[in-house]
Amino acid sequence: MTDKDWAPRRKGGGSRFAGVLLLLVGAWQVFIGYAVASGDAYVFTGGGYWYRADNAGWGWVNLAIGLAAIAIGFVQLGRVRSRRLERLRGTGYAGLLVAVVSAMNQFFLAPQYPLWATLVIAVDVFVIWALTTGPEHGERD
């Protein structure tokens, strides 16, 4: 028996699955970022929380995270053809970074919008799972 016989059989597609989920998370982040930055939503009450933030500033943060997630999602799907960006797709580190930052961002939003934040965190966890359990670097789809 060889080392490959002991390795779990993995199908390709983790990178594409992560790309689709990153597009979804990015769209959600852009939506909430626009709603908060435009003043249509009130995020921080400043009551008993140890952090305070300006609504417009928090909206821009969400918008930036969402746009980054959409860009990395397209790279993960293979829709962007560039030698420099191909390295981002091959390693998956950029997708991991965006998913972790997005999940941390949602923890700050959770006291005001618990259901919304929980859904986004759950999708971020699936992105992390898809990127870390996918095929090895040489076998990536």
Contacts in CASP RR format, 6 or more apart in sequence:
PFRMAT RR
TARGET T0000
AUTHOR 0000-0000-0000
METHOD contacts of the structure
MODEL  1
MTDKDWAPRRKGGGSRFAGVLLLLVGAWQVFIGYAVASGDAYVFTGGGYW
YRADNAGWGWVNLAIGLAAIAIGFVQLGRVRSRRLERLRGTGYAGLLVAV
VSAMNQFFLAPQYPLWATLVIAVDVFVIWALTTGPEHGERD
10 133 0 8 1.000
10 134 0 8 1.000
10 135 0 8 1.000
10 139 0 8 1.000
11 135 0 8 1.000
12 134 0 8 1.000
12 135 0 8 1.000
12 139 0 8 1.000
12 140 0 8 1.000
12 141 0 8 1.000
13 134 0 8 1.000
13 135 0 8 1.000
13 141 0 8 1.000
14 130 0 8 1.000
14 131 0 8 1.000
14 133 0 8 1.000
14 134 0 8 1.000
14 135 0 8 1.000
14 141 0 8 1.000
15 76 0 8 1.000
15 89 0 8 1.000
15 90 0 8 1.000
15 92 0 8 1.000
15 130 0 8 1.000
15 131 0 8 1.000
15 134 0 8 1.000
15 135 0 8 1.000
15 140 0 8 1.000
15 141 0 8 1.000
16 76 0 8 1.000
16 77 0 8 1.000
16 141 0 8 1.000
17 126 0 8 1.000
17 130 0 8 1.000
18 73 0 8 1.000
18 76 0 8 1.000
18 92 0 8 1.000
18 95 0 8 1.000
18 127 0 8 1.000
18 130 0 8 1.000
18 131 0 8 1.000
19 72 0 8 1.000
19 73 0 8 1.000
19 74 0 8 1.000
19 76 0 8 1.000
19 77 0 8 1.000
19 127 0 8 1.000
20 73 0 8 1.000
20 77 0 8 1.000
21 123 0 8 1.000
21 126 0 8 1.000
21 127 0 8 1.000
21 130 0 8 1.000
22 69 0 8 1.000
22 70 0 8 1.000
22 72 0 8 1.000
22 73 0 8 1.000
22 76 0 8 1.000
22 95 0 8 1.000
22 98 0 8 1.000
22 99 0 8 1.000
22 127 0 8 1.000
23 69 0 8 1.000
23 70 0 8 1.000
23 73 0 8 1.000
23 74 0 8 1.000
23 77 0 8 1.000
24 123 0 8 1.000
25 66 0 8 1.000
25 69 0 8 1.000
25 99 0 8 1.000
25 102 0 8 1.000
25 120 0 8 1.000
25 123 0 8 1.000
25 124 0 8 1.000
25 127 0 8 1.000
26 65 0 8 1.000
26 66 0 8 1.000
26 67 0 8 1.000
26 69 0 8 1.000
26 70 0 8 1.000
26 102 0 8 1.000
27 66 0 8 1.000
27 70 0 8 1.000
28 66 0 8 1.000
28 116 0 8 1.000
28 119 0 8 1.000
28 120 0 8 1.000
28 123 0 8 1.000
29 62 0 8 1.000
29 63 0 8 1.000
29 65 0 8 1.000
29 66 0 8 1.000
29 69 0 8 1.000
29 102 0 8 1.000
29 105 0 8 1.000
29 120 0 8 1.000
30 62 0 8 1.000
30 63 0 8 1.000
30 66 0 8 1.000
30 67 0 8 1.000
30 70 0 8 1.000
32 41 0 8 1.000
32 59 0 8 1.000
32 62 0 8 1.000
32 109 0 8 1.000
32 113 0 8 1.000
32 116 0 8 1.000
33 58 0 8 1.000
33 59 0 8 1.000
33 60 0 8 1.000
33 61 0 8 1.000
33 62 0 8 1.000
33 63 0 8 1.000
33 66 0 8 1.000
34 59 0 8 1.000
34 63 0 8 1.000
35 41 0 8 1.000
36 43 0 8 1.000
36 55 0 8 1.000
36 56 0 8 1.000
36 58 0 8 1.000
36 59 0 8 1.000
36 62 0 8 1.000
37 55 0 8 1.000
37 56 0 8 1.000
37 57 0 8 1.000
37 58 0 8 1.000
37 59 0 8 1.000
37 60 0 8 1.000
37 62 0 8 1.000
37 63 0 8 1.000
39 55 0 8 1.000
39 56 0 8 1.000
41 55 0 8 1.000
42 55 0 8 1.000
43 53 0 8 1.000
43 55 0 8 1.000
43 58 0 8 1.000
43 59 0 8 1.000
43 109 0 8 1.000
43 112 0 8 1.000
43 113 0 8 1.000
44 51 0 8 1.000
44 52 0 8 1.000
44 53 0 8 1.000
44 55 0 8 1.000
44 58 0 8 1.000
44 112 0 8 1.000
45 112 0 8 1.000
46 52 0 8 1.000
49 111 0 8 1.000
51 108 0 8 1.000
53 108 0 8 1.000
61 105 0 8 1.000
62 105 0 8 1.000
62 109 0 8 1.000
65 98 0 8 1.000
65 101 0 8 1.000
65 102 0 8 1.000
65 105 0 8 1.000
66 102 0 8 1.000
68 98 0 8 1.000
69 95 0 8 1.000
69 98 0 8 1.000
69 99 0 8 1.000
69 102 0 8 1.000
72 88 0 8 1.000
72 94 0 8 1.000
72 95 0 8 1.000
72 98 0 8 1.000
73 95 0 8 1.000
74 80 0 8 1.000
75 85 0 8 1.000
75 88 0 8 1.000
75 89 0 8 1.000
75 94 0 8 1.000
76 89 0 8 1.000
76 92 0 8 1.000
76 95 0 8 1.000
78 89 0 8 1.000
88 94 0 8 1.000
88 95 0 8 1.000
89 140 0 8 1.000
90 137 0 8 1.000
90 140 0 8 1.000
91 137 0 8 1.000
92 131 0 8 1.000
95 127 0 8 1.000
95 131 0 8 1.000
96 127 0 8 1.000
96 128 0 8 1.000
96 131 0 8 1.000
96 132 0 8 1.000
99 124 0 8 1.000
99 127 0 8 1.000
99 128 0 8 1.000
99 131 0 8 1.000
100 124 0 8 1.000
100 128 0 8 1.000
102 120 0 8 1.000
102 124 0 8 1.000
103 120 0 8 1.000
103 121 0 8 1.000
103 124 0 8 1.000
103 125 0 8 1.000
106 116 0 8 1.000
106 117 0 8 1.000
106 120 0 8 1.000
106 121 0 8 1.000
106 124 0 8 1.000
107 117 0 8 1.000
107 121 0 8 1.000
109 116 0 8 1.000
109 117 0 8 1.000
110 117 0 8 1.000
110 118 0 8 1.000
110 121 0 8 1.000
134 140 0 8 1.000
135 141 0 8 1.000
END
